[in-house]
Amino acid sequence: MQQNHRFKDISFPYVAKQPSTNKSVEYKSITDIHNEIIRLYDMLEGKKYKIGQGLYDSTLFFVDHGLLIQDDFQNRIKEFTFCKKFNCPPYPSLNDTPPNIIDDFLVIEQEYNHCIEKQQRENKNA
């Protein structure tokens, strides 16, 4: 896995290249980071490149990934992993499951499968 520690322990404001415009800009807050990620998502949507991989690769150039990791996201991934491992739904029925959890699980599953496919390709080419 790629690691970029260039932005480790950096504080706002700071200047970095904005991938969506290829210009140096000042990032004043996490909101500026989120806005850039939304622009990148919009640029990647509908392309052959996987959105999750594209966002990961692009964010290496302007943000410490530690700023992007939130406890609620990590807990949702743990919930997904538990449900998958023990083959149990997060709620008693599909009708009882909130739509946002279904959406989150679908995204996590898609990204998980992409990671497995990438790992298999790398192992095959090694």
N, C-alpha and C positions, 0 to 999 in steps of 0.2 A: 504494500500500500504506500502511496506517495505521502510524504510529509513535508510541509513547508513551515519552518519555524520563523520565517522572516517577520511575521506580525505578532509573534508570541510576546505577551506582556506589554504590548503597545497600548497607549491610551488615546482616547479621543481628545482633540481632533488630530488627525494625521492625514498625510497625503499619500495616495497610491494610484496606480493606473486603474481606470474604470474600464473593464473589459467590453462593455456595451458600446463605448465610444472610442476606446483606445486612447483616451486622454487622461492626464494626471488631474485628479480632483481631490478636494479636501473632504474627508468623511468626518462629519461633526458628531454623529451619534449612530447608534444601532439602527435607527430609522433610515438613515442614508444607506446603510448596508442592505437592509431589507428591500428598499426601493430598487437598488441595483440588482438584487437577486430576482425581483419581479420582472425587471426589464430583460434580464438574461433568460428567464423562463419563457417570456413572450417571444424572444428571438429563437429559442430552441424548439418551441412547440411546432409540431408538424414536420420536423426534420427527421432524417433517419437516425441521427445521433440520439442516444437515450438521454432523456431530460435529466434524470438523477445524476448520471455520469458527467454530463455537460456542466451541470451546476457545480458539482464537486470540483471538477477540473478548473473551472473558471474562478471559483472563489479562492482557490489557492493563491491567486495573484493579488488579492486585495483585503483578505480578512483572516484572522486567526479562527479556525474552526471551533475552538473552545467557546467563542462568543455566540455561536449558532446553536450549540447543544443546550436544550432546555429540558428540565426534569419531566415535564408533562409528555414531551415527545419520547423520552427514554422510557417512561412508564408505559406508554402505548405500545412501544416495541416489545417490552417485556410481556405485556398482556397478550399480544399477538403470538409471541414465542410460546408462552404457556398454553394457549388455546391450540396451537398447531401441534405441539409436542404431546399433549394429553388428549388431543382430538375432542375438545369440548368447546362449545360456543361461549362467547362472552356473556350472553344473556339466554334466558330459557328458550326463546324462539326468535326467529328472524323478525317477526312483527314487533317484538319487544326491544330489539336492538336499535339504538339511535342511528340515524343515517350517517352522522359524522364518523361513528366508529366503523361502520361498514366501509365508508370511503377511505378512512385511514388504513384499515386492514388491506383493502385492495391495493393501495399504493405501496404499502410495506411488502406485500406479497410480490408485486411486480418488481420492486427493487431487489428483493431477496433473490428472485429467480434470475434477474440480470447478473447479480454478483456470482451466483453459482455457474451460470453459463460462461461468464468471463473467466472464472477460475478453471473451468474444464478446458476452455480454449488454450489458456496459458499452459496448463499441464500437458495438453496434447502437443503443443509446439515446443515444449522444453526438451 
